[in-house]
Amino acid sequence: MKQFLITTACAALAAGMAHAETWKMSADAPDGNYLTQNIRAFADDVARLSDGELEIDVVSNSVLLKRTELKRGVQRGIVPIGEVLISALGNEDAVYSADAVPLLATTFDEARALWEASRPIYEEKLAEDGLVLLYAAPWPPQGIYMNQEVTDASSFDGVKFRAYNPSTARLAELLGAVPATIATSEISQAFSTGVINGMITSPSTGVDSQAWDFVSHYYDVQAFLPKNMVIVNKQAYDGLSEEVQSALQEAAELAEARGFEMAEEATTEATETMAENGMQVLPTPEALASDFEAIAETMRSEWLEQAGEDGQKIVDALK
């Protein structure tokens, strides 16, 4: 009987080990960023809720796949799961640029409403591409970084301005600046070599790149709140048991709620860190705010024309 129990236990253990699975995950931001910290907590939740049947090995800072490669990489199964800036997909379909339209959503409550309005559309589009959408989490409101005082749009004439998606490239053009596509990991080098001398990005990215080393002014324009989303290869997802799928979805719900909370905390902390390191943290100058309103109206009209019915559905849902 003792030998029988030992044999049965070993068989059960072997069966459990045979069904355990580990996924490599490409995370967008560096380890110190709250978005990556949230993803690591998500991975812990997946392991806990699945009783160890699915483990996620998180590799940060776009080391496995760069932003421009992420969606296609997950589709092809290079990695089964990954995180991508939603608006980075704007060249593929303009509707993905919704949360990078200036002044469409400028607070966390508005960002959440925009996500709720756009999520069903994204889920449908991603499903057509063989992907499952798990959750999204926002970046802080975007501000402008410059090495001199800014008064209005004319302050950007000829400035080499970092762009990280189609919307920020268009924004740079409308400001009179010259857009240059620069990855987050390359910001410091781009400033130090003169490739760029201005940018619009979040306070968190400002801290990640130690912006105080190359710029003196930060203007809290709160232009928009872009979000990152986590997507899964559908074939890999379908290969999971129903119990593990449920665990993955439950962990995703926890991660989304936690991500919004962490983003609000990170906004305050990162802005304070920049000030503590000698940057001038300033509100939007009145003349620039007026120019920005006009630019935002232009970009909203252009986006609605490009995004078509899907874009209109999102805007109507926000009213």
NUTI-907775 format. One record per atom (N, C-alpha, C, O): x, y, z; residue in three letters. Coordinates in pm, whole numbers, plus 50000, padded with zeros to 5 digits. Last residue first. Layout:
BEGIN
XYZALA
...
END
This chain:
BEGIN
480325612747521LYS
479425624047546LYS
478465621047659LYS
477635629447694LYS
481735590047464LEU
482285598847567LEU
481335610047605LEU
481515616447709LEU
480455578447254ALA
480365571647384ALA
480895580447497ALA
480535578447613ALA
481245594847047ASP
479835595147090ASP
479685588847227ASP
478875593347308ASP
483915586847021VAL
483605600647062VAL
482175601647114VAL
481915608347214VAL
483525560146936ILE
484265563147058ILE
483925577047109ILE
483675578747229ILE
482145563446697LYS
481525555746806LYS
482205559046940LYS
481545560547042LYS
484045576846547GLN
482835583946586GLN
482125576746700GLN
481555583146789GLN
485895556246507GLY
486275568246581GLY
485065575846630GLY
485065580946743GLY
484335538946352ASP
484855534546482ASP
485245546446567ASP
484965546746687ASP
483865553846119GLU
482755550546208GLU
483235546346346GLU
482615549946447GLU
487075570046094GLY
485755566846041GLY
484715563746147GLY
484675570246252GLY
489695576646127ALA
489185565146204ALA
487765561346164ALA
487305550346198ALA
490035599145965GLN
490825587145939GLN
490235574846007GLN
490265563845951GLN
488235617446075GLU
488155614245932GLU
488885601245902GLU
488405593145823GLU
489155618246335LEU
487805613346309LEU
487625609646162LEU
486955599846129LEU
491685629946294TRP
491575616246346TRP
490195610446316TRP
490095598846275TRP
491035655446203GLU
491805646446117GLU
491645631946162GLU
491485622846080GLU
489735665146431SER
489015664246303SER
489715654446209SER
489075646246144SER
491845664246614ARG
490625656446639ARG
489845654446509ARG
489365643446481ARG
493655682146503MET
494015668046512MET
492795659246539MET
492735647946491MET
492235706446528THR
492675701546396THR
492935686546401THR
492495679146313THR
491995707546805GLU
490785707046723GLU
491115701846583GLU
490365693746527GLU
494675709546879ALA
493885697946922ALA
492625696446837ALA
492255685346801ALA
495315734646775ILE
495985722746722ILE
495185710246756ILE
495025701346672ILE
493715750646941ALA
493505750746797ALA
494115738346732ALA
493515732246644ALA
494835744747190GLU
493415742047166GLU
493135741247017GLU
492425732346971GLU
497395754747156PHE
497215740347172PHE
495765736347147PHE
495495725747090PHE
497005782047158ASP
497505775647035ASP
497235760547039ASP
496895754446937ASP
496195784147427SER
495295788247319SER
495705781747187SER
494865776547114SER
498495775547558ALA
497235768347580ALA
496245771547468ALA
495535762647420ALA
500285795247480LEU
500475781747430LEU
499205773547446LEU
498865765547359LEU
499235816747626ALA
499255817447479ALA
499445803547418ALA
498835800447316ALA
499595807647893GLU
498265810647840GLU
498235810647687GLU
497315805047626GLU
501705779347957PRO
501535793747933PRO
500215796547862PRO
499775788547779PRO
500945753648183THR
500955757548042THR
500805772648028THR
499865778248083THR
503135754248474PRO
501855752348406PRO
501965756648260PRO
502955762748219PRO
506335737648530LEU
505515749448508LEU
504155745948448LEU
504025735848379LEU
509245730948683VAL
507965724548653VAL
506905735448649VAL
506615741648751VAL
512505731648610GLN
511405740848634GLN
510125734048589GLN
509935731648469GLN
514695708048769MET
513895712448654MET
512825722348697MET
512295721548808MET
516075698648994GLY
516405711648938GLY
515615716148817GLY
515855727148766GLY
515245676149117ASN
516505675449043ASN
516775688048962ASN
517615688048872ASN
512775682449214GLU
513855680449311GLU
515225680049244GLU
516235683149307GLU
511315681448977ALA
511535694249043ALA
512705693449141ALA
513515702649150ALA
511355653848931MET
511965662948833MET
512255676548896MET
513315682448873MET
509955644849156THR
511355640849136THR
512045650149037THR
513205653749057THR
507395655049111GLU
508175659949225GLU
509655656649209GLU
510515664749244GLU
506715639148892THR
506775653648877THR
507585659948989THR
508385669048966THR
506735613849011ALA
507695616948905ALA
507825632048885ALA
508925637048863ALA
504615615749202GLU
505985612649244GLU
507015616749139GLU
508045622549172GLU
502365621149039THR
502795630349144THR
504255628249181THR
505025637749191THR
502405598148873THR
502375611648817THR
502895621748918THR
503745629948886THR
502235576249043ALA
503485578648971ALA
503555592648914ALA
504625598648906ALA
499555577249123GLU
500625579249222GLU
501945582849153GLU
502675591649200GLU
498345571848876GLU
498065584348947GLU
499155587449049GLU
499615598849061GLU
499375546348822ALA
499655557448732ALA
499425570848800ALA
500205580248783ALA
498305530149020MET
499735532649019MET
500095544648932MET
501015552148963MET
495605529848937GLU
495985535449067GLU
497465539149070GLU
497835549849117GLU
495835517048692PHE
495285530648697PHE
495665537348829PHE
496005549248832PHE
496865492248777GLY
497625500748686GLY
497145515148687GLY
497945524448684GLY
494815480648928ARG
496055484648995ARG
496855494448909ARG
497445503848961ARG
493005475348720ALA
492625484048831ALA
493865489448902ALA
493945501348933ALA
494625457848565GLU
494085470348508GLU
493705480148619GLU
494055491948612GLU
495185436848740ALA
496285445048688ALA
495765458248631ALA
496415468548647ALA
492685425348782LEU
493425431048896LEU
494505440648847LEU
494705451248906LEU
492195416448523GLU
491295426248586GLU
491975433048704GLU
491835445148723GLU
494265397848496ALA
494235409648410ALA
493335420448468ALA
493675432248463ALA
493545378148676ALA
494785385548700ALA
494825398348618ALA
495335408548663ALA
491275369048539GLU
491145374948673GLU
492385383348708GLU
492265394348762GLU
492445358848307GLN
491495369948298GLN
491325376948433GLN
491235389148440GLN
493985338048415LEU
494625348748336LEU
493725361048329LEU
494195372348343LEU
492015322048527ALA
493035327848613ALA
493715339648543ALA
493975349948605ALA
490675314348295SER
489975322248396SER
490945329148490SER
490745340648528SER
492705299148178GLN
492185310948109GLN
491485320148207GLN
491655332348203GLN
492825278848366VAL
493975287848353VAL
493565300448278VAL
494035311348310VAL
490335266748325GLU
490695271748458GLU
491845281748449GLU
491825291948518GLU
490445258348062GLU
489485268748099GLU
489825274948234GLU
489625286948255GLU
493915255447960SER
492665249948012SER
491725261448049SER
492165272848065SER
495345268947659LEU
495245268147804LEU
493935261547845LEU
492955261947770LEU
495165272347391GLY
495815260247437GLY
495795258547587GLY
496165247947639GLY
494165297547355ASP
493235286347338ASP
493845273147385ASP
493115263747416ASP
496585311747384TYR
495495313247482TYR
494535301347476TYR
494155295847579TYR
497945304247156ALA
498525300947286ALA
497455301647395ALA
497415293347486ALA
496175314946970GLN
496445300546968GLN
497035296047102GLN
496675285547154GLN
496305342147029LYS
495075334747053LYS
495285319647054LYS
494645312447130LYS
498735358947211ASN
498515350847092ASN
497315341647117ASN
497305334247215ASN
497705387647390VAL
498135373547391VAL
497845367347255VAL
496825370147193VAL
498565420047525ILE
497875411447429ILE
498515397447430ILE
499675395747464ILE
498105448847707VAL
498715435547708VAL
497885426447621VAL
496675425047639VAL
498735483347632MET
497845471847648MET
498645459047642MET
499705458347580MET
499205516147757ASN
499795503747708ASN
498765492647725ASN
498005492547822ASN
497955548447666LYS
497905536247745LYS
498705525147676LYS
498845524947554LYS
498205584447711PRO
498305572047633PRO
498275559847724PRO
498545560847844PRO
496515610847776LEU
497035599847858LEU
497075587247774LEU
496085580047766LEU
497325644947680PHE
496545632547667PHE
497195622047756PHE
498305624147806PHE
498355669247787ALA
497815668447651ALA
496905656347631ALA
495825657547571ALA
499325684348009GLN
498315673848022GLN
497585671747889GLN
496355672347882GLN
501295703348036VAL
500175706547948VAL
499045696247956VAL
497915699247916VAL
503485713248218ASP
502465703048249ASP
501205705548166ASP
500165709448220ASP
506675716248104TYR
505365722748103TYR
504275712048113TYR
504165703248028TYR
509875719148219TYR
508805709348197TYR
507475716748210TYR
507185722848313TYR
513185728748139HIS
511785732548158HIS
510845720848129HIS
511005713648030HIS
515725718648085SER
515535726748206SER
514075729448239SER
513735732148355SER
517425688447978VAL
516445699247960VAL
516195706248093VAL
516415700548200VAL
519425670248055PHE
519505676547922PHE
518425687047894PHE
518525693947793PHE
519105660248306ASP
520475660748255ASP
520565668348123ASP
521655672548083ASP
516435658248354TRP
517125669948409TRP
518565671048363TRP
519185681548378TRP
515625633048264ALA
515495644548174ALA
516245656948223ALA
516645665248142ALA
516015604848306GLN
516735615248380GLN
516805628048297GLN
517885633048264GLN
514385586048199SER
515485590648112SER
516325601448178SER
517255606748116SER
512565582348406ASP
513275570648352ASP
514505574948271ASP
515545568348275ASP
511545608548428VAL
512385602948535VAL
513205591148484VAL
514395590048513VAL
510175610248186GLY
511145620448221GLY
512095615548329GLY
513295618148324GLY
508425589348212THR
509495587948114THR
510585598348139THR
511765595748116THR
506825601648409SER
507525589048437SER
508665586648339SER
509745582348379SER
505715623948282PRO
506685625948389PRO
507475613248421PRO
508645613848457PRO
505565616247922SER
505045616048059SER
506115619748161SER
507305618848130SER
506185639747654THR
506105626347710THR
505645627347855THR
505365638347904THR
507535656947392ILE
506345656047475ILE
506265641647523ILE
506265632347442ILE
510645675247350MET
509795663347341MET
508525665347421MET
508435674147506MET
513725688047209GLY
512445689747276GLY
511635677047264GLY
511915668747176GLY
515875683247053ASN
516045692947161ASN
514715696747225ASN
514605707247289ASN
517575655646895ILE
516345662446938ILE
516715673047041ILE
517735671847109ILE
520215652746827VAL
519205647246736VAL
517835653146768VAL
517035655546677VAL
522225660446999GLY
521535670746923GLY
520535665646822GLY
520055673346739GLY
523335642447167THR
523955643647035THR
523255653846946THR
523635655746830THR
521725643747391SER
523145646947406SER
523855648747273SER
524855655847265SER
519225635247290PHE
519415648947338PHE
520895652647341PHE
521275663547297PHE
519855608647226ALA
519335617647123ALA
519485632247164ALA
519825640647081ALA
520595597947472GLN
521585598947367GLN
521135608847259GLN
521955616447206GLN
518075599247604SER
519255606147657SER
520295608347549SER
520835619347535SER
516405582647437ILE
516145596747460ILE
517395604247503ILE
517745614547445ILE
516445555647392GLU
517435563747319GLU
517295578747345GLU
517985586747283GLU
514355543247516SER
515705539747562SER
516795548347498SER
517935548347545SER
512215552547360THR
512405557347497THR
513825554847546THR
514435563447610THR
513155560847021ALA
512685551447123ALA
512995556947262ALA
513905564947279ALA
512135586346808ILE
513175582046900ILE
512565572647004ILE
511565576047068ILE
511565603546521THR
511135591646594THR
512285586146676THR
513295581746622THR
511135637346510ALA
512155626946496ALA
511715615146582ALA
511525616646702ALA
509635666346358PRO
509555653846435PRO
510685644246405PRO
511145643146292PRO
510185699246406VAL
510585688746313VAL
510575675446389VAL
511425673446476VAL
507505723346470ALA
508735716146501ALA
509015705646394ALA
508215703446304ALA
505095734946448GLY
506165741046372GLY
507505734546397GLY
508535739446350GLY
502985722446557LEU
503665732146643LEU
504755739646568LEU
505275749646617LEU
502445704446359LEU
501505715546379LEU
502055726146472LEU
501635737746466LEU
504595686446397GLU
504455693946273GLU
503565706146290GLU
503895717046242GLU
503975676046651ALA
505215683446631ALA
505125692046505ALA
505525703646507ALA
501595662646589LEU
501585673746684LEU
502825682446666LEU
502745694746665LEU
502585642446425ARG
501685652546369ARG
501615664846460ARG
501585676146411ARG
504055628246616ALA
504735633646497ALA
503885644546435ALA
504415654946395ALA
502075620646790THR
503065630346839THR
503895635946723THR
504375647246730THR
500675602846618SER
500025614946671SER
501035625146720SER
500875637046695SER
502395581246561PRO
501965590246454PRO
501365603446506PRO
501545613846444PRO
504895581646826ASN
503765575446758ASN
503315585246648ASN
503805596446644ASN
506935596146922TYR
506955581846954TYR
505735574546901TYR
505565562646927TYR
509235622746854ALA
507925616646832ALA
508015601846865ALA
509045595546841ALA
511045651146960ARG
510875636646964ARG
509425632646941ARG
508505638247000ARG
512005676946749PHE
511075672746854PHE
510845657746848PHE
510485652346744PHE
513865703746690LYS
513875689346659LYS
513195682246775LYS
513725681546886LYS
512355734246606VAL
512855725546712VAL
512795710946667VAL
511785706446612VAL
511185750946417GLY
512475744846385GLY
513045735746491GLY
514115729946471GLY
509305766246661ASP
509715767246521ASP
511115761246502ASP
512085765846562ASP
508385767246916PHE
508795754146866PHE
509285754446722PHE
509645744146666PHE
507435791846977SER
508635787547050SER
509175774246997SER
510305770447030SER
505015794546855SER
506185799346781SER
507505795246849SER
508555795246786SER
503145786747042ALA
503565776946941ALA
504805781446866ALA
505575773046817ALA
504515803647335ASP
503415799447248ASP
503955789947142ASP
505095785447151ASP
506625801847525THR
505515811347542THR
504285807147462THR
503165807047513THR
509155785747710VAL
508175784747601VAL
507055794747629VAL
506585795947742VAL
512635786347782GLU
511265790547813GLU
510395789847689GLU
510835792747578GLU
514495756447706GLN
514345770847719GLN
512875773947748GLN
512015765247739GLN
514495730047660ASN
515675735347728ASN
515655750547734ASN
516665756847764ASN
511485711447734MET
512295720247650MET
513475725647731MET
513455725647854MET
508775690047730TYR
510135691847782TYR
510925700447684TYR
511035697147566TYR
505375688047811ILE
506385692347715ILE
507705695347786ILE
507735702147888ILE
503435658847910GLY
503895672647921GLY
505015675447824GLY
505555666347762GLY
500615637247944GLN
501825641047872GLN
502145655947886GLN
501265664447875GLN
499595619448236PRO
499335629648134PRO
500645634848074PRO
501645636548144PRO
501075585748267PRO
500625598748320PRO
500305608448206PRO
500705606048092PRO
499655557248097TRP
500785565548132TRP
500245578348196TRP
499065581348181TRP
497325531348200PRO
497705544148141PRO
499075549148184PRO
499585545848291PRO
496745498148083ALA
497085506948195ALA
497635519948137ALA
498345519748036ALA
494615470547991ALA
495415482547958ALA
495685490348085ALA
494945489248183ALA
494345435047914TYR
494075447147992TYR
494915458747941TYR
495805456947857TYR
493995415347697LEU
493815412547839LEU
493485425047920LEU
492455425447987LEU
492945404847382LEU
493275416547464LEU
492995413347610LEU
491895409047645LEU
494295381647165VAL
493345383547275VAL
493835395347358VAL
495005395947398VAL
494585376846810LEU
495085381546938LEU
493955383147039LEU
492805385547002LEU
494095374346536GLY
494555362746612GLY
495125366246748GLY
496035359646797GLY
492985395846416ASP
494415393746393ASP
494985382146475ASP
496195380346482ASP
490465396146512GLU
490615393446369GLU
492075390546334GLU
492355383846235GLU
491045404346771ALA
490575390546749ALA
490725386646602ALA
491065375246571ALA
491595431246727LEU
492685422346766LEU
492295407646745LEU
493135399446706LEU
489025440546668LYS
490105441646569LYS
491245432046600LYS
491795425646511LYS
487675435046910GLU
487215429346783GLU
488325429446679GLU
488525419546609GLU
489135450247094GLU
489005435747112GLU
488605428946981GLU
489145418446945GLU
488725476146998TYR
490065470246992TYR
489995455047005TYR
490705447846936TYR
486015479047054ILE
486485480246916ILE
487845473746901ILE
488095466546804ILE
485945476847334PRO
485235466947250PRO
485695467247104PRO
485745456847039PRO
487665499947411ARG
488055485947430ARG
487275475947343ARG
487905467347282ARG
486605525447388SER
487415520147278SER
487705505247291SER
487975498547190SER
485195530647622ALA
484555533047492ALA
485295526147378ALA
484675521447283ALA
487035525247818GLU
485795517447816GLU
485075518847682GLU
484425509547635GLU
488905545147756TRP
489265531047745TRP
488015522347736TRP
487945513147655TRP
487465568047817LEU
487915565947680LEU
488275551347657LEU
487985545847552LEU
487185564548092ALA
485995564748007ALA
486355562247861ALA
485635555247790ALA
489885566748166ARG
489155554148192ARG
487905553248104ARG
487595542748049ARG
490365592948093ALA
491135582248030ALA
490445568748048ALA
490425560547957ALA
488705606348269GLU
488415606948126GLU
489145595948050GLU
488615590247955GLU
490045600048505ASP
488655596048489ASP
488255596048341ASP
487565587048295ASP
492515612148456PHE
492455597648468PHE
491025592548455PHE
490805581848400PHE
492285637048193THR
492335632948333THR
492235617748340THR
491905611248241THR
491995641647925THR
493165647747991THR
493265644448140THR
494215648648206THR
491025633447612ALA
490915628647750ALA
492175633347823ALA
493285629547787ALA
491445651447406LEU
490245642947403LEU
489975637147541LEU
488815635947582LEU
493825665647404LEU
492695671347478LEU
491395663347466LEU
490355667947512LEU
495125649647116PRO
495255659747221PRO
493915664847273PRO
492995667847196PRO
494985615747088VAL
494395627847031VAL
494425638647138VAL
493785636947243VAL
495745592647198ALA
496825602147170ALA
496305614347095ALA
497085622347043ALA
493685574947218ASP
494165580947343ASP
495395589747325ASP
496025593747423ASP
493315567946942ALA
492305575347017ALA
492855582147141ALA
492545593847167ALA
494815553146768SER
495385565846815SER
494435573746904SER
494725585146939SER
493425532046668TYR
494325529246780TYR
494955542146838TYR
495555541746945TYR
492195542246445VAL
491385541346566VAL
492255538446689VAL
491875541846801VAL
493975540046232ALA
493905552746305ALA
493125551746435ALA
493355559546527ALA
496045513246196ASP
494635516946197ASP
494495529246286ASP
494875528846404ASP
498775515246155GLU
498065503446109GLU
496575506246096GLU
495925502246000GLU
499535538346277ASN
499755537346132ASN
499025525446072ASN
498685525445953ASN
498955532846547GLY
498135542246473GLY
498345542046323GLY
497415545146248GLY
500275517946727LEU
499655510546618LEU
498835519546527LEU
498105514746441LEU
500955534046930ALA
502045530446839ALA
501515522846718ALA
502205521546617ALA
498775535247094SER
498845545146986SER
500025542846893SER
500095549046786SER
499395514847281ILE
498285513447186ILE
498445522747067ILE
498275518546952ILE
502395500247347LEU
501725513147349LEU
500645512847242LEU
500935510647124LEU
502245466347461VAL
502555476147357VAL
501785489047382VAL
500665488847433VAL
503385435147581GLU
502785448147613GLU
503195458247506GLU
504355458647466GLU
502625399847527GLY
503465411847527GLY
502655424347556GLY
501425424147555GLY
502925364947469ILE
502265375947538ILE
503205388047539ILE
504425386547551ILE
504415346047336PRO
502975343947343PRO
502215355847401PRO
500995356747385PRO
506765356047087VAL
506445354847230VAL
504935353247238VAL
504235358547152VAL
506325346646833ILE
507715348346878ILE
507735348847030ILE
508605342947094ILE
503805344446726GLY
504175335046831GLY
505635335746871GLY
506145326546935GLY
502805362346550ARG
503585351446493ARG
504035341346598ARG
504585330846564ARG
501585380146728GLN
500785373246627GLN
501515360946574GLN
500905350346555GLN
503835389646860VAL
502875381446934VAL
501975373746837VAL
501645362146862VAL
505025403746647GLY
505755393046714GLY
504845383846794GLY
505055371746797GLY
503145423046586ARG
503405412546488ARG
504135400746552ARG
503895389246517ARG
503375437946826LYS
502105431946786LYS
502325420546688LYS
501765409646705LYS
506225445446834LEU
505535437546937LEU
504275430646886LEU
504145418446902LEU
507695461546675GLU
507705447346641GLU
506735439146726GLU
506455427546696GLU
507635486746780THR
507205485246641THR
507095470646599THR
506455467546498THR
508755482047037ARG
507355485847019ARG
506845483046878ARG
505755477546860ARG
510845452247018LYS
510635466647027LYS
509175469946999LYS
508435461646945LYS
511215423547214LEU
510615429347094LEU
510435444347115LEU
509925448647219LEU
513025419847430LEU
512635408747342LEU
512105413747209LEU
512495408847103LEU
513265445547541VAL
514465438047502VAL
514115426747404VAL
514835424547307VAL
511515464447647SER
511415460747505SER
512645453347454SER
513015454647337SER
511775465147926ASN
512475475147843ASN
512535471447695ASN
513485474847626ASN
511805430648059SER
511425444748049SER
512175452347941SER
513065447047875SER
510275400648067VAL
511535406848022VAL
511215421247986VAL
510455423847892VAL
508775377448279VAL
508715390948225VAL
510115396048191VAL
511015395748275VAL
507335347848253ASP
508685353148273ASP
508765366648202ASP
508825367248080ASP
504665333448404ILE
505045343348304ILE
506385349348342ILE
506545355048450ILE
503135301648433GLU
504055311548486GLU
504495320748373GLU
504675316348260GLU
500475281248503LEU
501015290648405LEU
501905300548477LEU
501475307148572LEU
500125265148723GLU
500005258748591GLU
500505267848480GLU
500915263048374GLU
500095276248977GLY
501385273148917GLY
501315266848779GLY
502355263348723GLY
497435281949024ASP
498105271449103ASP
499385266849035ASP
499715254949036ASP
496485303848903SER
496475291548822SER
497105279848895SER
497285269048838SER
496905323449091LEU
495525319949058LEU
495415307248974LEU
494375300648974LEU
499755324749095ARG
498975321649216ARG
497585316449180ARG
497155306149232ARG
500435331648832ALA
500985319448893ALA
500155315049013ALA
499885303149030ALA
498995356048813VAL
498705344848722VAL
499205331748781VAL
498485321748780VAL
500245371449009ASP
498835367849024ASP
498475356048935ASP
497725347248976ASP
502785374448895ASP
502645367549024ASP
501205362949046ASP
500965351849095ASP
502065389148670ALA
502655375848653ALA
502555367848782ALA
502265355848779ALA
501195412648799PHE
500265404848717PHE
500775390648700PHE
500015381048713PHE
503625421248901ALA
502565417448995ALA
501495409048924ALA
500955399648982ALA
504825427048658ARG
505415416548742ARG
504405411848848ARG
504345400048881ARG
503175447848576ILE
503205435448498ILE
503805424048581ILE
503345412648573ILE
503825467248764ASN
502465461948759ASN
502415448748683ASN
501695439648722ASN
506445472048690GLN
506175466748824GLN
504775460748830GLN
504565450448894GLN
505925483348441THR
506615470348449THR
506415464048586THR
506255451848596THR
504695506748530LEU
503995497748437LEU
504615483848438LEU
503905473748435LEU
506595519848686TYR
505445513448752TYR
504685504048660TYR
504085494348707TYR
510045513748616ASN
508775520148580ASN
507595512448640ASN
507605500148645ASN
512325499148658GLY
511915508748760GLY
510585515348735GLY
510045521948824GLY
512645483548422ASP
512255477248549ASP
511725487248652ASP
510795484048726ASP
511205501148133PRO
512285495548215PRO
511785490648350PRO
510645493248388PRO
508355490047926ALA
509135499848001ALA
510255493148083ALA
510255480948100ALA
507165466847797ASP
507585478747723ASP
508595487347797ASP
509585491547739ASP
507835431747803ALA
507275443747866ALA
507915456147805ALA
509085455947765ALA
507185401147675SER
507915413347643SER
507185425247705SER
506065428447666SER
507355370147836MET
506555382047809MET
507445394047784MET
508355396847862MET
507245335347801LYS
508085347147800LYS
507195359147764LYS
506375358247673LYS
505505311947998TRP
505475321147886TRP
506505332147906TRP
506625337648015TRP
505375278548092THR
506015291548116THR
505995299647989THR
506405294847883THR
503225254448240GLU
503705261348122GLU
504335274648162GLU
503865281148256GLU
502305221648345ALA
502785235048379ALA
503425241348256ALA
504075234548177ALA
501835195948269HIS
500855205848227HIS
501295220048261HIS
500695229648211HIS
503905181948383ALA
503755181148239ALA
502825191948188ALA
502985196748076ALA
503505185848651MET
504655192148588MET
504515192348437MET
504945201748371MET
501235170048684GLY
501155184448709GLY
502285191748642GLY
502095202348583GLY
502295145248628ALA
501225150448543ALA
501105165448559ALA
500905172648461ALA
504105142948834ALA
504605143148697ALA
503565148848603ALA
503885156348510ALA
502345141849050LEU
503315152749041LEU
503835154248898LEU
503975165348847LEU
501035118048994ALA
500275130449000ALA
501195142448985ALA
500855152148915ALA
503145100249015ALA
502435101548888ALA
501655114648882ALA
501635121448779ALA
503785103249283CYS
504785106749181CYS
504125108849045CYS
504475117948970CYS
501445093249399ALA
501845107049423ALA
502845111749318ALA
502745122949269ALA
501515066449313THR
500405075149273THR
500785089849289THR
500485097949201THR
503845057549441THR
503765057149295THR
502675066549244THR
502875073749146THR
503095060349706ILE
504255067749655ILE
504195068649503ILE
504465079149444ILE
500935042649719LEU
500715056949746LEU
501855065349690LEU
501635076149634LEU
502255018249665PHE
501195022949576PHE
500965037849592PHE
500825045049493PHE
503915015949885GLN
504525017549753GLN
503505022949653GLN
503835031149567GLN
501955012450081LYS
502855024050089LYS
503475026749953LYS
503565038249909LYS
500844988050000MET
500005000050000MET
500875012550000MET
500585022149929MET
END
